[in-house]
């Protein structure tokens, strides 16, 4: 056991020397046995190097003990706490959830972040839109030895997708014995926000009050390992089960209603798709149902928030085996086999008639006399006419919509590595991964059947109300949907209207890769001023990825009333053949002013099946003028080829959030001349209805003509390890990443605003208004498919400091401070448009918050009590200003965590802790839409959204 812990400490020290590390449970001042550390491979390069060399690119290493100290069981929760990471898909997503957990380095998106296991690629996490990034749910947390995070382009080393950098999970593959781990955790929150509670209750809604404990998570892991044949090999197997309970937005007072307006004057907003119905020709007359009468709408909305999941329920199984065996002195065979099955449910408010119908027949027998007189007779319409009324009617009788998502993954790696001779080593492997997705969407309604169930006439044979489609034979199963009378909806009508939706899909990944690495100094290729020769890597790789997404006819036709548009099938594959090389060139060693000076070079040539070829390269230098100081600088040119979804997704209508159409309403915000730019006629101006739900249509989809993205990354930094202060290390790194020709769909609202403001024909040609000028009914839409016109640039400074020291009889102390100070995050939607500065901002094209400064200070006290370590942490998230009209500016947040681990015996360790000890509420806004990973009036991936997090766990070794 002690030998294993020492091994972890040594490997942590490697990451520490490589630039930045968080291993608070391992004393930074400990002296490592030099015989245990010879050569290692640091993330970002395949060249083996001495452990005391500095990586040219900054690498942050998170040790296994950090997982245990924080008590997280979801890997993404730990990764998202790193300052270099921006949250994407998390367990806090409901509307728009893919059922996966992804990572976005530098906020550049999960498609620009490459995730590895032991230096080898993970597959795309899901065939669903938004699922192209690797799914961290596949990672067995109990088997993670450490995580190395390299930020900045690394495409030359690992291939496409590494524009923002790589996250490399190093797994434990040499375990001996049997280990059982168990942990239970819950959230606890005191609902005492009196302002929000008064607001919610004043609107007639229930609200959470007092202390609540929920979101229980239980996690069980078993690891078994044994050495083989006198130490020539090892087999390590694992199994894990995790179950997470749901949390509803109704369980927190600050999500008791969907907020509207600004923080100074929050109101309860919601949807005009009401349980009592919303009936209007959008001419200024708005009605709802009371009894069997139409009455004037009082302006209240449906509170859709409480039924949404704030934390999705989740059940996951993972299992696998890692093994290696020395066949002889020249060859070691190895394998990694892993299986993961994860099932989660995303729940949102009930479906309904979201204004998918636009008329009511005046001879409808479900109408009362008063209703018929109001909408027909008074308008001069007779029995044979249709009243031009849109309907918004919430299906509260049918229950909330539920998206049941299941992902099953298999990944197999088979390889051979070893030494060809004293100079050359090799590594060749084959890898196959497959992700199978099953999606079942429950409790949605059929838009087609809604239309038929409202088109009701009197049966001439019986005198009873009957669907017109029954009489004409087009749909004999139709049942009238009586939404014109309170309590009029029958179970038979619901059974007819409900449309279950099904989708299935897979992602596949097939890789054949091999490389040789050697030291050319053995052949005399060495600078006369250096102690070692030139090290090289040369390799080839063939990679094929395939994706198939097969939605049923209900999805494809857009017949799901609550889907916002059709989901198009996707089927395609993409392959690439690559040649790559790396070179480490020591220039000077052991000279005054140059203890070490060297160059690091890398190049990769890629030939894609789309007839696209790319060249990526890296040039770096590191200089150690004295023993205590190491300087480094690098330039990397990286590329990212479009993925299968970006290339081949069919084009179709979807929804985007916009408070109102600038040309909509009785008093449009934009002038007539400006609105005419977007296709509005003079007759339409002032008569265009705004969407009651604040959602408008846009056409999304793939583009097979996409070019690869390009990026340039500059980095400059130093590592200071003063010999006078044992255990102290400080690193400071400046980074600048610029992405051009970025693949993205331009924000539809931005396209509309730019068209209105400039009249640019290339923009205005993307606006297709409906017959009455609207942008949300029928086929009216803004066209925004994938194009190569985006631009991002981000820059800043990463800070990492570690200090471990002894305190005599008081034990030891280990301190770690990690932070990112952002100096630039610029976005440009289209060439020539305004460049938006997102540093310290959120909203608009910036999306979720991008704080200027994010940091974590962690201290671990090795107490005088044998085996007892206590850890405290201070997490800081800087303020963020709202670029939207509501000015929901977020204050800086401070979170305090505490935990302890006690090795009670040689075989039993107990852990416990609380995160967010002070139960800080998250910042609130009315504009945390699903498209920017918001939920429950906040951003769950960025902030602690559910309150305190308490855990209790144990580890038993046999």
Secondary structure as GFF3:
##gff-version 3
##sequence-region A 1 958
A	DSSP	alpha_helix	2	17	.	.	.	ID=ss1
A	DSSP	beta_strand	19	22	.	.	.	ID=ss2
A	DSSP	three_ten_helix	34	36	.	.	.	ID=ss3
A	DSSP	beta_strand	39	40	.	.	.	ID=ss4
A	DSSP	beta_strand	49	50	.	.	.	ID=ss5
A	DSSP	beta_strand	59	63	.	.	.	ID=ss6
A	DSSP	alpha_helix	64	70	.	.	.	ID=ss7
A	DSSP	alpha_helix	75	80	.	.	.	ID=ss8
A	DSSP	beta_strand	85	87	.	.	.	ID=ss9
A	DSSP	beta_strand	103	105	.	.	.	ID=ss10
A	DSSP	three_ten_helix	110	112	.	.	.	ID=ss11
A	DSSP	beta_strand	113	117	.	.	.	ID=ss12
A	DSSP	beta_strand	120	121	.	.	.	ID=ss13
A	DSSP	three_ten_helix	136	138	.	.	.	ID=ss14
A	DSSP	three_ten_helix	141	143	.	.	.	ID=ss15
A	DSSP	beta_strand	144	151	.	.	.	ID=ss16
A	DSSP	alpha_helix	155	158	.	.	.	ID=ss17
A	DSSP	beta_strand	165	171	.	.	.	ID=ss18
A	DSSP	beta_strand	177	191	.	.	.	ID=ss19
A	DSSP	alpha_helix	194	202	.	.	.	ID=ss20
A	DSSP	beta_strand	210	228	.	.	.	ID=ss21
A	DSSP	three_ten_helix	229	231	.	.	.	ID=ss22
A	DSSP	beta_strand	233	244	.	.	.	ID=ss23
A	DSSP	beta_strand	247	248	.	.	.	ID=ss24
A	DSSP	three_ten_helix	249	251	.	.	.	ID=ss25
A	DSSP	three_ten_helix	253	255	.	.	.	ID=ss26
A	DSSP	beta_strand	259	260	.	.	.	ID=ss27
A	DSSP	three_ten_helix	263	265	.	.	.	ID=ss28
A	DSSP	beta_strand	267	268	.	.	.	ID=ss29
A	DSSP	beta_strand	278	280	.	.	.	ID=ss30
A	DSSP	beta_strand	287	290	.	.	.	ID=ss31
A	DSSP	beta_strand	293	296	.	.	.	ID=ss32
A	DSSP	beta_strand	309	311	.	.	.	ID=ss33
A	DSSP	beta_strand	313	328	.	.	.	ID=ss34
A	DSSP	beta_strand	331	350	.	.	.	ID=ss35
A	DSSP	beta_strand	352	354	.	.	.	ID=ss36
A	DSSP	beta_strand	360	361	.	.	.	ID=ss37
A	DSSP	alpha_helix	369	375	.	.	.	ID=ss38
A	DSSP	three_ten_helix	377	379	.	.	.	ID=ss39
A	DSSP	beta_strand	386	387	.	.	.	ID=ss40
A	DSSP	beta_strand	390	394	.	.	.	ID=ss41
A	DSSP	three_ten_helix	396	398	.	.	.	ID=ss42
A	DSSP	beta_strand	400	419	.	.	.	ID=ss43
A	DSSP	beta_strand	424	442	.	.	.	ID=ss44
A	DSSP	alpha_helix	447	454	.	.	.	ID=ss45
A	DSSP	beta_strand	456	458	.	.	.	ID=ss46
A	DSSP	beta_strand	465	467	.	.	.	ID=ss47
A	DSSP	alpha_helix	468	471	.	.	.	ID=ss48
A	DSSP	alpha_helix	491	497	.	.	.	ID=ss49
A	DSSP	beta_strand	501	519	.	.	.	ID=ss50
A	DSSP	three_ten_helix	520	523	.	.	.	ID=ss51
A	DSSP	beta_strand	535	551	.	.	.	ID=ss52
A	DSSP	alpha_helix	553	557	.	.	.	ID=ss53
A	DSSP	beta_strand	570	591	.	.	.	ID=ss54
A	DSSP	beta_strand	594	608	.	.	.	ID=ss55
A	DSSP	beta_strand	613	626	.	.	.	ID=ss56
A	DSSP	beta_strand	629	640	.	.	.	ID=ss57
A	DSSP	alpha_helix	644	648	.	.	.	ID=ss58
A	DSSP	beta_strand	652	657	.	.	.	ID=ss59
A	DSSP	alpha_helix	672	677	.	.	.	ID=ss60
A	DSSP	beta_strand	695	700	.	.	.	ID=ss61
A	DSSP	beta_strand	709	720	.	.	.	ID=ss62
A	DSSP	beta_strand	728	745	.	.	.	ID=ss63
A	DSSP	alpha_helix	748	758	.	.	.	ID=ss64
A	DSSP	alpha_helix	761	764	.	.	.	ID=ss65
A	DSSP	beta_strand	767	768	.	.	.	ID=ss66
A	DSSP	beta_strand	781	783	.	.	.	ID=ss67
A	DSSP	beta_strand	786	806	.	.	.	ID=ss68
A	DSSP	three_ten_helix	808	810	.	.	.	ID=ss69
A	DSSP	beta_strand	812	828	.	.	.	ID=ss70
A	DSSP	beta_strand	836	837	.	.	.	ID=ss71
A	DSSP	beta_strand	841	842	.	.	.	ID=ss72
A	DSSP	three_ten_helix	844	846	.	.	.	ID=ss73
A	DSSP	beta_strand	853	862	.	.	.	ID=ss74
A	DSSP	beta_strand	868	877	.	.	.	ID=ss75
A	DSSP	beta_strand	881	882	.	.	.	ID=ss76
A	DSSP	beta_strand	893	903	.	.	.	ID=ss77
A	DSSP	beta_strand	908	915	.	.	.	ID=ss78
A	DSSP	three_ten_helix	930	932	.	.	.	ID=ss79
A	DSSP	beta_strand	948	957	.	.	.	ID=ss80
###
